[in-house]
Amino acid sequence: MNRIDLQHVKIDKADSCLTYALKRIGKFRIYPFDYRELLESDYFSVADYESQASLSVGDILVWDKEVDTNYFLENEISEQGVIICNPITVAIHYGVYEGAGLVSE
């Protein structure tokens, strides 16, 4: 297992739970546009949660929230000024395993 040094994080008003988690583990510069890109990237491996003993400090945990929906929000604008709506998933949440049974989010 690779040891990870958790980073000091100041949360900006534009941060999401995903950007927080990536900042906390020092991988913010590889932030993907979409959470599906994160799951498919070469930077991370995906594993099912088995037990607390299977976690390492810096592991990103993903879990379902009670709300199971996508919202289409205006979060992109083209060079020509066309505003584009993209699906924003609100059904999942990200946190970082801090060790000793603690998760920050």
N, CA, C and O atoms as CSV, one atom per row, in Angstrom:
chain,resi,resn,atom,element,x,y,z
A,1,MET,N,N,0.827,-1.178,0.000
A,1,MET,CA,C,0.000,0.000,0.000
A,1,MET,C,C,0.872,1.242,0.000
A,1,MET,O,O,1.898,1.301,0.677
A,2,ASN,N,N,0.451,2.224,-0.761
A,2,ASN,CA,C,1.170,3.491,-0.815
A,2,ASN,C,C,0.738,4.371,0.346
A,2,ASN,O,O,-0.448,4.484,0.654
A,3,ARG,N,N,1.727,4.994,0.987
A,3,ARG,CA,C,1.408,5.945,2.047
A,3,ARG,C,C,1.036,7.258,1.403
A,3,ARG,O,O,1.690,7.706,0.462
A,4,ILE,N,N,-0.012,7.873,1.909
A,4,ILE,CA,C,-0.458,9.150,1.361
A,4,ILE,C,C,-0.372,10.202,2.455
A,4,ILE,O,O,-0.776,9.950,3.590
A,5,ASP,N,N,0.147,11.369,2.130
A,5,ASP,CA,C,0.161,12.491,3.057
A,5,ASP,C,C,-1.055,13.347,2.757
A,5,ASP,O,O,-1.179,13.906,1.667
A,6,LEU,N,N,-1.949,13.446,3.725
A,6,LEU,CA,C,-3.136,14.268,3.540
A,6,LEU,C,C,-2.748,15.739,3.542
A,6,LEU,O,O,-1.865,16.157,4.291
A,7,GLN,N,N,-3.406,16.511,2.710
A,7,GLN,CA,C,-3.083,17.913,2.516
A,7,GLN,C,C,-4.015,18.820,3.322
A,7,GLN,O,O,-5.177,18.493,3.563
A,8,HIS,N,N,-3.467,19.970,3.732
A,8,HIS,CA,C,-4.292,21.017,4.322
A,8,HIS,C,C,-5.241,21.493,3.223
A,8,HIS,O,O,-4.819,21.704,2.086
A,9,VAL,N,N,-6.514,21.661,3.556
A,9,VAL,CA,C,-7.493,22.072,2.546
A,9,VAL,C,C,-8.279,23.265,3.044
A,9,VAL,O,O,-8.787,23.265,4.166
A,10,LYS,N,N,-8.375,24.272,2.211
A,10,LYS,CA,C,-9.290,25.388,2.439
A,10,LYS,C,C,-10.398,25.220,1.409
A,10,LYS,O,O,-10.132,25.205,0.207
A,11,ILE,N,N,-11.621,25.095,1.863
A,11,ILE,CA,C,-12.742,24.860,0.960
A,11,ILE,C,C,-13.201,26.186,0.371
A,11,ILE,O,O,-13.513,27.130,1.097
A,12,ASP,N,N,-13.237,26.242,-0.950
A,12,ASP,CA,C,-13.729,27.406,-1.665
A,12,ASP,C,C,-15.212,27.233,-1.929
A,12,ASP,O,O,-15.722,26.114,-1.882
A,13,LYS,N,N,-15.908,28.321,-2.204
A,13,LYS,CA,C,-17.350,28.223,-2.414
A,13,LYS,C,C,-17.703,27.403,-3.647
A,13,LYS,O,O,-18.838,26.941,-3.768
A,14,ALA,N,N,-16.763,27.212,-4.561
A,14,ALA,CA,C,-17.032,26.414,-5.764
A,14,ALA,C,C,-16.687,24.943,-5.572
A,14,ALA,O,O,-16.903,24.142,-6.482
A,15,ASP,N,N,-16.156,24.565,-4.407
A,15,ASP,CA,C,-15.775,23.174,-4.185
A,15,ASP,C,C,-16.994,22.286,-3.999
A,15,ASP,O,O,-18.027,22.704,-3.478
A,16,SER,N,N,-16.839,21.067,-4.435
A,16,SER,CA,C,-17.842,20.028,-4.210
A,16,SER,C,C,-17.217,18.986,-3.295
A,16,SER,O,O,-16.052,19.107,-2.917
A,17,CYS,N,N,-17.978,17.971,-2.940
A,17,CYS,CA,C,-17.406,16.898,-2.129
A,17,CYS,C,C,-16.283,16.195,-2.891
A,17,CYS,O,O,-15.313,15.745,-2.282
A,18,LEU,N,N,-16.404,16.098,-4.214
A,18,LEU,CA,C,-15.356,15.463,-5.020
A,18,LEU,C,C,-14.100,16.327,-5.069
A,18,LEU,O,O,-12.999,15.809,-4.887
A,19,THR,N,N,-14.237,17.627,-5.309
A,19,THR,CA,C,-13.040,18.469,-5.353
A,19,THR,C,C,-12.369,18.514,-3.985
A,19,THR,O,O,-11.141,18.543,-3.899
A,20,TYR,N,N,-13.172,18.521,-2.904
A,20,TYR,CA,C,-12.594,18.464,-1.553
A,20,TYR,C,C,-11.752,17.196,-1.399
A,20,TYR,O,O,-10.600,17.263,-0.969
A,21,ALA,N,N,-12.325,16.042,-1.751
A,21,ALA,CA,C,-11.618,14.771,-1.578
A,21,ALA,C,C,-10.316,14.757,-2.381
A,21,ALA,O,O,-9.284,14.310,-1.881
A,22,LEU,N,N,-10.363,15.241,-3.611
A,22,LEU,CA,C,-9.163,15.261,-4.445
A,22,LEU,C,C,-8.114,16.229,-3.898
A,22,LEU,O,O,-6.921,15.929,-3.944
A,23,LYS,N,N,-8.536,17.379,-3.383
A,23,LYS,CA,C,-7.590,18.303,-2.759
A,23,LYS,C,C,-6.955,17.665,-1.523
A,23,LYS,O,O,-5.752,17.795,-1.297
A,24,ARG,N,N,-7.763,16.984,-0.736
A,24,ARG,CA,C,-7.287,16.403,0.527
A,24,ARG,C,C,-6.193,15.365,0.294
A,24,ARG,O,O,-5.269,15.246,1.098
A,25,ILE,N,N,-6.296,14.613,-0.805
A,25,ILE,CA,C,-5.270,13.600,-1.073
A,25,ILE,C,C,-4.186,14.102,-2.026
A,25,ILE,O,O,-3.300,13.340,-2.413
A,26,GLY,N,N,-4.253,15.384,-2.407
A,26,GLY,CA,C,-3.207,15.976,-3.234
A,26,GLY,C,C,-3.309,15.652,-4.711
A,26,GLY,O,O,-2.306,15.716,-5.423
A,27,LYS,N,N,-4.495,15.307,-5.189
A,27,LYS,CA,C,-4.683,14.951,-6.601
A,27,LYS,C,C,-5.606,15.928,-7.326
A,27,LYS,O,O,-6.160,15.587,-8.371
A,28,PHE,N,N,-5.779,17.125,-6.793
A,28,PHE,CA,C,-6.732,18.065,-7.390
A,28,PHE,C,C,-6.380,18.435,-8.822
A,28,PHE,O,O,-7.279,18.705,-9.619
A,29,ARG,N,N,-5.123,18.454,-9.165
A,29,ARG,CA,C,-4.724,18.868,-10.515
A,29,ARG,C,C,-5.179,17.894,-11.591
A,29,ARG,O,O,-5.151,18.231,-12.775
A,30,ILE,N,N,-5.592,16.706,-11.209
A,30,ILE,CA,C,-6.087,15.750,-12.203
A,30,ILE,C,C,-7.605,15.654,-12.150
A,30,ILE,O,O,-8.190,14.680,-12.624
A,31,TYR,N,N,-8.233,16.662,-11.575
A,31,TYR,CA,C,-9.688,16.659,-11.413
A,31,TYR,C,C,-10.382,16.457,-12.763
A,31,TYR,O,O,-10.147,17.214,-13.705
A,32,PRO,N,N,-11.232,15.441,-12.852
A,32,PRO,CA,C,-11.965,15.184,-14.089
A,32,PRO,C,C,-13.213,16.055,-14.170
A,32,PRO,O,O,-13.673,16.589,-13.160
A,33,PHE,N,N,-13.747,16.193,-15.359
A,33,PHE,CA,C,-14.972,16.964,-15.544
A,33,PHE,C,C,-16.152,16.250,-14.912
A,33,PHE,O,O,-17.075,16.895,-14.413
A,34,ASP,N,N,-16.131,14.956,-14.927
A,34,ASP,CA,C,-17.291,14.159,-14.566
A,34,ASP,C,C,-16.846,13.027,-13.645
A,34,ASP,O,O,-15.765,12.468,-13.833
A,35,TYR,N,N,-17.660,12.687,-12.659
A,35,TYR,CA,C,-17.261,11.636,-11.716
A,35,TYR,C,C,-17.028,10.308,-12.408
A,35,TYR,O,O,-16.232,9.504,-11.923
A,36,ARG,N,N,-17.698,10.045,-13.531
A,36,ARG,CA,C,-17.470,8.785,-14.253
A,36,ARG,C,C,-16.042,8.730,-14.785
A,36,ARG,O,O,-15.447,7.655,-14.843
A,37,GLU,N,N,-15.485,9.878,-15.174
A,37,GLU,CA,C,-14.097,9.924,-15.632
A,37,GLU,C,C,-13.143,9.567,-14.500
A,37,GLU,O,O,-12.108,8.942,-14.732
A,38,LEU,N,N,-13.484,9.960,-13.282
A,38,LEU,CA,C,-12.660,9.606,-12.131
A,38,LEU,C,C,-12.616,8.093,-11.972
A,38,LEU,O,O,-11.546,7.519,-11.770
A,39,LEU,N,N,-13.766,7.451,-12.061
A,39,LEU,CA,C,-13.838,6.006,-11.869
A,39,LEU,C,C,-13.124,5.249,-12.976
A,39,LEU,O,O,-12.671,4.124,-12.766
A,40,GLU,N,N,-13.021,5.856,-14.154
A,40,GLU,CA,C,-12.396,5.201,-15.297
A,40,GLU,C,C,-10.947,5.632,-15.512
A,40,GLU,O,O,-10.299,5.164,-16.448
A,41,SER,N,N,-10.430,6.514,-14.663
A,41,SER,CA,C,-9.091,7.066,-14.884
A,41,SER,C,C,-8.006,6.071,-14.491
A,41,SER,O,O,-8.261,5.089,-13.794
A,42,ASP,N,N,-6.796,6.348,-14.954
A,42,ASP,CA,C,-5.632,5.536,-14.605
A,42,ASP,C,C,-5.046,5.933,-13.255
A,42,ASP,O,O,-4.147,5.259,-12.751
A,43,TYR,N,N,-5.543,7.021,-12.662
A,43,TYR,CA,C,-4.988,7.522,-11.413
A,43,TYR,C,C,-5.556,6.813,-10.186
A,43,TYR,O,O,-4.969,6.873,-9.106
A,44,PHE,N,N,-6.697,6.144,-10.349
A,44,PHE,CA,C,-7.374,5.530,-9.219
A,44,PHE,C,C,-7.782,4.110,-9.570
A,44,PHE,O,O,-8.006,3.784,-10.736
A,45,SER,N,N,-7.875,3.278,-8.560
A,45,SER,CA,C,-8.468,1.954,-8.740
A,45,SER,C,C,-9.724,1.912,-7.877
A,45,SER,O,O,-9.789,2.555,-6.829
A,46,VAL,N,N,-10.695,1.170,-8.311
A,46,VAL,CA,C,-11.984,1.103,-7.628
A,46,VAL,C,C,-12.106,-0.260,-6.960
A,46,VAL,O,O,-11.843,-1.290,-7.582
A,47,ALA,N,N,-12.501,-0.261,-5.705
A,47,ALA,CA,C,-12.693,-1.509,-4.961
A,47,ALA,C,C,-13.933,-1.371,-4.096
A,47,ALA,O,O,-14.245,-0.284,-3.610
A,48,ASP,N,N,-14.633,-2.469,-3.910
A,48,ASP,CA,C,-15.767,-2.471,-2.992
A,48,ASP,C,C,-15.248,-2.402,-1.568
A,48,ASP,O,O,-14.217,-2.986,-1.236
A,49,TYR,N,N,-15.977,-1.685,-0.740
A,49,TYR,CA,C,-15.646,-1.573,0.677
A,49,TYR,C,C,-15.919,-2.910,1.343
A,49,TYR,O,O,-17.020,-3.452,1.243
A,50,GLU,N,N,-14.921,-3.432,2.016
A,50,GLU,CA,C,-15.088,-4.718,2.704
A,50,GLU,C,C,-15.154,-4.527,4.214
A,50,GLU,O,O,-16.048,-5.063,4.868
A,51,SER,N,N,-14.231,-3.781,4.760
A,51,SER,CA,C,-14.212,-3.508,6.193
A,51,SER,C,C,-13.276,-2.335,6.435
A,51,SER,O,O,-12.504,-1.946,5.558
A,52,GLN,N,N,-13.356,-1.784,7.626
A,52,GLN,CA,C,-12.461,-0.686,7.967
A,52,GLN,C,C,-11.011,-1.107,7.833
A,52,GLN,O,O,-10.165,-0.290,7.471
A,53,ALA,N,N,-10.709,-2.354,8.115
A,53,ALA,CA,C,-9.338,-2.859,8.026
A,53,ALA,C,C,-8.817,-2.833,6.590
A,53,ALA,O,O,-7.606,-2.810,6.370
A,54,SER,N,N,-9.729,-2.837,5.609
A,54,SER,CA,C,-9.299,-2.832,4.213
A,54,SER,C,C,-9.015,-1.423,3.702
A,54,SER,O,O,-8.603,-1.258,2.554
A,55,LEU,N,N,-9.230,-0.400,4.541
A,55,LEU,CA,C,-9.022,0.988,4.127
A,55,LEU,C,C,-7.637,1.485,4.497
A,55,LEU,O,O,-7.054,1.070,5.499
A,56,SER,N,N,-7.122,2.384,3.667
A,56,SER,CA,C,-5.862,3.074,3.948
A,56,SER,C,C,-6.140,4.566,4.049
A,56,SER,O,O,-7.074,5.069,3.424
A,57,VAL,N,N,-5.341,5.270,4.825
A,57,VAL,CA,C,-5.469,6.719,4.918
A,57,VAL,C,C,-5.378,7.300,3.513
A,57,VAL,O,O,-4.473,6.963,2.750
A,58,GLY,N,N,-6.313,8.168,3.180
A,58,GLY,CA,C,-6.332,8.798,1.860
A,58,GLY,C,C,-7.237,8.109,0.867
A,58,GLY,O,O,-7.423,8.613,-0.241
A,59,ASP,N,N,-7.810,6.968,1.226
A,59,ASP,CA,C,-8.772,6.334,0.320
A,59,ASP,C,C,-9.994,7.235,0.181
A,59,ASP,O,O,-10.483,7.789,1.165
A,60,ILE,N,N,-10.478,7.375,-1.038
A,60,ILE,CA,C,-11.707,8.129,-1.281
A,60,ILE,C,C,-12.870,7.152,-1.203
A,60,ILE,O,O,-12.898,6.137,-1.899
A,61,LEU,N,N,-13.824,7.476,-0.347
A,61,LEU,CA,C,-15.024,6.665,-0.206
A,61,LEU,C,C,-16.154,7.322,-0.973
A,61,LEU,O,O,-16.292,8.545,-0.960
A,62,VAL,N,N,-16.959,6.517,-1.636
A,62,VAL,CA,C,-18.099,7.001,-2.406
A,62,VAL,C,C,-19.328,6.259,-1.913
A,62,VAL,O,O,-19.325,5.030,-1.838
A,63,TRP,N,N,-20.379,6.998,-1.577
A,63,TRP,CA,C,-21.585,6.323,-1.133
A,63,TRP,C,C,-22.818,7.003,-1.696
A,63,TRP,O,O,-22.783,8.165,-2.101
A,64,ASP,N,N,-23.905,6.253,-1.713
A,64,ASP,CA,C,-25.185,6.758,-2.210
A,64,ASP,C,C,-25.817,7.664,-1.171
A,64,ASP,O,O,-25.797,7.386,0.028
A,65,LYS,N,N,-26.380,8.756,-1.669
A,65,LYS,CA,C,-27.196,9.606,-0.821
A,65,LYS,C,C,-28.642,9.177,-1.019
A,65,LYS,O,O,-28.943,8.405,-1.929
A,66,GLU,N,N,-29.526,9.666,-0.184
A,66,GLU,CA,C,-30.929,9.280,-0.300
A,66,GLU,C,C,-31.578,9.848,-1.560
A,66,GLU,O,O,-32.529,9.265,-2.081
A,67,VAL,N,N,-31.084,10.958,-2.043
A,67,VAL,CA,C,-31.626,11.557,-3.259
A,67,VAL,C,C,-31.018,10.824,-4.440
A,67,VAL,O,O,-29.795,10.774,-4.566
A,68,ASP,N,N,-31.825,10.267,-5.292
A,68,ASP,CA,C,-31.326,9.490,-6.424
A,68,ASP,C,C,-31.752,10.169,-7.721
A,68,ASP,O,O,-32.688,9.733,-8.392
A,69,THR,N,N,-31.055,11.230,-8.053
A,69,THR,CA,C,-31.446,11.969,-9.252
A,69,THR,C,C,-30.263,12.733,-9.815
A,69,THR,O,O,-29.254,12.929,-9.137
A,70,ASN,N,N,-30.394,13.155,-11.041
A,70,ASN,CA,C,-29.451,14.068,-11.675
A,70,ASN,C,C,-30.177,15.370,-11.928
A,70,ASN,O,O,-31.372,15.376,-12.226
A,71,TYR,N,N,-29.462,16.466,-11.811
A,71,TYR,CA,C,-29.995,17.760,-12.193
A,71,TYR,C,C,-29.237,18.225,-13.424
A,71,TYR,O,O,-28.030,18.006,-13.526
A,72,PHE,N,N,-29.918,18.856,-14.348
A,72,PHE,CA,C,-29.252,19.451,-15.489
A,72,PHE,C,C,-29.051,20.918,-15.161
A,72,PHE,O,O,-30.010,21.687,-15.087
A,73,LEU,N,N,-27.795,21.300,-14.967
A,73,LEU,CA,C,-27.465,22.657,-14.575
A,73,LEU,C,C,-26.557,23.304,-15.605
A,73,LEU,O,O,-25.786,22.633,-16.291
A,74,GLU,N,N,-26.664,24.612,-15.697
A,74,GLU,CA,C,-25.813,25.363,-16.603
A,74,GLU,C,C,-24.428,25.463,-15.974
A,74,GLU,O,O,-24.210,26.262,-15.064
A,75,ASN,N,N,-23.498,24.652,-16.461
A,75,ASN,CA,C,-22.162,24.681,-15.878
A,75,ASN,C,C,-21.066,24.705,-16.934
A,75,ASN,O,O,-19.912,24.377,-16.657
A,76,GLU,N,N,-21.444,25.098,-18.148
A,76,GLU,CA,C,-20.460,25.163,-19.231
A,76,GLU,C,C,-20.898,26.263,-20.192
A,76,GLU,O,O,-22.091,26.481,-20.404
A,77,ILE,N,N,-19.919,26.948,-20.768
A,77,ILE,CA,C,-20.222,27.971,-21.773
A,77,ILE,C,C,-19.192,27.858,-22.884
A,77,ILE,O,O,-17.993,27.751,-22.626
A,78,SER,N,N,-19.667,27.882,-24.112
A,78,SER,CA,C,-18.773,27.719,-25.262
A,78,SER,C,C,-18.060,29.032,-25.575
A,78,SER,O,O,-18.368,30.075,-24.999
A,79,GLU,N,N,-17.100,28.959,-26.502
A,79,GLU,CA,C,-16.388,30.148,-26.944
A,79,GLU,C,C,-17.340,31.181,-27.536
A,79,GLU,O,O,-17.080,32.383,-27.476
A,80,GLN,N,N,-18.441,30.705,-28.106
A,80,GLN,CA,C,-19.422,31.597,-28.728
A,80,GLN,C,C,-20.462,32.115,-27.739
A,80,GLN,O,O,-21.362,32.856,-28.133
A,81,GLY,N,N,-20.357,31.745,-26.472
A,81,GLY,CA,C,-21.280,32.227,-25.456
A,81,GLY,C,C,-22.527,31.376,-25.292
A,81,GLY,O,O,-23.485,31.804,-24.650
A,82,VAL,N,N,-22.530,30.168,-25.867
A,82,VAL,CA,C,-23.676,29.278,-25.717
A,82,VAL,C,C,-23.577,28.594,-24.352
A,82,VAL,O,O,-22.578,27.946,-24.040
A,83,ILE,N,N,-24.619,28.748,-23.555
A,83,ILE,CA,C,-24.652,28.124,-22.237
A,83,ILE,C,C,-25.145,26.687,-22.386
A,83,ILE,O,O,-26.165,26.435,-23.028
A,84,ILE,N,N,-24.417,25.753,-21.790
A,84,ILE,CA,C,-24.696,24.333,-21.947
A,84,ILE,C,C,-25.063,23.737,-20.592
A,84,ILE,O,O,-24.387,23.979,-19.592
A,85,CYS,N,N,-26.140,22.959,-20.572
A,85,CYS,CA,C,-26.560,22.241,-19.365
A,85,CYS,C,C,-25.956,20.846,-19.403
A,85,CYS,O,O,-25.978,20.177,-20.436
A,86,ASN,N,N,-25.418,20.416,-18.273
A,86,ASN,CA,C,-24.863,19.075,-18.136
A,86,ASN,C,C,-25.495,18.405,-16.930
A,86,ASN,O,O,-25.905,19.079,-15.985
A,87,PRO,N,N,-25.576,17.068,-16.957
A,87,PRO,CA,C,-26.126,16.383,-15.785
A,87,PRO,C,C,-25.157,16.456,-14.613
A,87,PRO,O,O,-23.975,16.140,-14.753
A,88,ILE,N,N,-25.657,16.868,-13.473
A,88,ILE,CA,C,-24.880,16.931,-12.253
A,88,ILE,C,C,-25.480,15.894,-11.304
A,88,ILE,O,O,-26.647,15.987,-10.926
A,89,THR,N,N,-24.683,14.926,-10.932
A,89,THR,CA,C,-25.176,13.849,-10.082
A,89,THR,C,C,-25.219,14.298,-8.635
A,89,THR,O,O,-24.225,14.787,-8.099
A,90,VAL,N,N,-26.353,14.135,-8.013
A,90,VAL,CA,C,-26.479,14.455,-6.595
A,90,VAL,C,C,-26.796,13.202,-5.797
A,90,VAL,O,O,-27.096,13.283,-4.606
A,91,ALA,N,N,-26.735,12.057,-6.435
A,91,ALA,CA,C,-27.091,10.805,-5.765
A,91,ALA,C,C,-25.911,10.167,-5.049
A,91,ALA,O,O,-26.083,9.175,-4.340
A,92,ILE,N,N,-24.714,10.718,-5.222
A,92,ILE,CA,C,-23.541,10.131,-4.582
A,92,ILE,C,C,-22.782,11.206,-3.808
A,92,ILE,O,O,-22.940,12.401,-4.057
A,93,HIS,N,N,-21.968,10.761,-2.879
A,93,HIS,CA,C,-21.191,11.677,-2.052
A,93,HIS,C,C,-19.793,11.096,-1.872
A,93,HIS,O,O,-19.619,9.878,-1.854
A,94,TYR,N,N,-18.797,11.971,-1.739
A,94,TYR,CA,C,-17.399,11.562,-1.588
A,94,TYR,C,C,-16.862,11.998,-0.231
A,94,TYR,O,O,-17.234,13.053,0.283
A,95,GLY,N,N,-15.989,11.184,0.344
A,95,GLY,CA,C,-15.291,11.516,1.561
A,95,GLY,C,C,-13.899,10.910,1.522
A,95,GLY,O,O,-13.584,10.132,0.622
A,96,VAL,N,N,-13.076,11.255,2.477
A,96,VAL,CA,C,-11.696,10.754,2.540
A,96,VAL,C,C,-11.511,10.026,3.863
A,96,VAL,O,O,-11.864,10.544,4.922
A,97,TYR,N,N,-10.949,8.810,3.794
A,97,TYR,CA,C,-10.655,8.060,5.004
A,97,TYR,C,C,-9.436,8.676,5.669
A,97,TYR,O,O,-8.360,8.745,5.075
A,98,GLU,N,N,-9.614,9.128,6.923
A,98,GLU,CA,C,-8.568,9.833,7.660
A,98,GLU,C,C,-7.765,8.885,8.544
A,98,GLU,O,O,-6.732,9.276,9.087
A,99,GLY,N,N,-8.223,7.655,8.695
A,99,GLY,CA,C,-7.597,6.712,9.624
A,99,GLY,C,C,-8.367,6.680,10.931
A,99,GLY,O,O,-9.193,7.555,11.195
A,100,ALA,N,N,-8.101,5.688,11.732
A,100,ALA,CA,C,-8.728,5.550,13.059
A,100,ALA,C,C,-10.248,5.597,13.004
A,100,ALA,O,O,-10.891,6.069,13.942
A,101,GLY,N,N,-10.825,5.109,11.910
A,101,GLY,CA,C,-12.275,5.059,11.770
A,101,GLY,C,C,-12.922,6.381,11.417
A,101,GLY,O,O,-14.148,6.482,11.454
A,102,LEU,N,N,-12.141,7.411,11.072
A,102,LEU,CA,C,-12.680,8.728,10.773
A,102,LEU,C,C,-12.723,8.987,9.276
A,102,LEU,O,O,-11.807,8.611,8.546
A,103,VAL,N,N,-13.803,9.637,8.819
A,103,VAL,CA,C,-13.972,10.041,7.420
A,103,VAL,C,C,-14.270,11.525,7.408
A,103,VAL,O,O,-15.146,11.990,8.137
A,104,SER,N,N,-13.547,12.276,6.582
A,104,SER,CA,C,-13.862,13.693,6.400
A,104,SER,C,C,-14.610,13.848,5.092
A,104,SER,O,O,-14.400,13.095,4.141
A,105,GLU,N,N,-15.487,14.838,5.064
A,105,GLU,CA,C,-16.288,15.068,3.856
A,105,GLU,C,C,-16.622,16.540,3.715
A,105,GLU,O,O,-17.292,16.932,2.759
